[in-house]
């Protein structure tokens, strides 16, 4: 696939993967993108997952009609992109690796050699002259690993953005970009909002016509849409108005209260109510929704003097991704000593700018008249 006269796609689609990064379901697979950039010399941008080494090397060979590339640029050392670097170096013994200093330390850890005689170490604003085309490297430390660089091709006005602007799903998946890009972003990069903001500031000074990420489609139109979403996500701003209700329920009584709250909110004209069962639905989707909307209700049982395990996992997932700037309401259930609200507030004690509703709904085993009054009060507060 040609992206411009000088930039060719040589990545692969993965439809065999069960869990991306060992935890994320990817029903439409995954793409590991890789690019050939041609000047008088030829660079390959990043490698691919270990299961696709041969297919990737075949793609390079076909795109170059058997010629050997001069460089491999390693923007990111996570193995979904770096695992085939050693096979490339073996196949092309005259090629050199272009990467950050931190990346070479990781190359040594992964491959037992840092290719000392074949290194080109690059840092902020360093360039690689391919002859008729100069690539400029921009450091993107902690987006979302420390060694990351992104690359700007001024000739074709392309930003090679590493994992930035990536999404779940193979390139042949016909699906909405934002949904799977948001789930990817908050799952994998969400903790690192400040470094992403730094990168967006650097990118703002570049004239960009195309974004070539390491996952998901090449973005060629309406780039402001994608950049605006990345700005919202990385600044922990609210993207959409609405309420997310995330719950666990053992015998169905907490669930009944959740469905009642959903009904009340809808009757009051809430623009969007999303309900997710944390034991059965995709946890990454629940995390994504919690960051997308401004208001969150956590409904759970007291369990072993703590909270139900799936809720603990969820709240931990929010906390470690720097969940902030949101309103939270709590529905707690406990047959003899409900303590879930106290536990949740303790878990989020250090989270910034969290406002709790005045109403906490407390159920002792099953809903009653008092519960209904509390749910009404909670809904009123959420609608403010
Ligand atoms: Fe796509 Fe962070 O690896």
Boltz pocket constraint, residues with backbone or C-beta under 6 A from the ligand:
constraints:
  - pocket:
      binder: B
      contacts: [[A, 76], [A, 78], [A, 80], [A, 81], [A, 144], [A, 163], [A, 214], [A, 215]]
      max_distance: 6.0
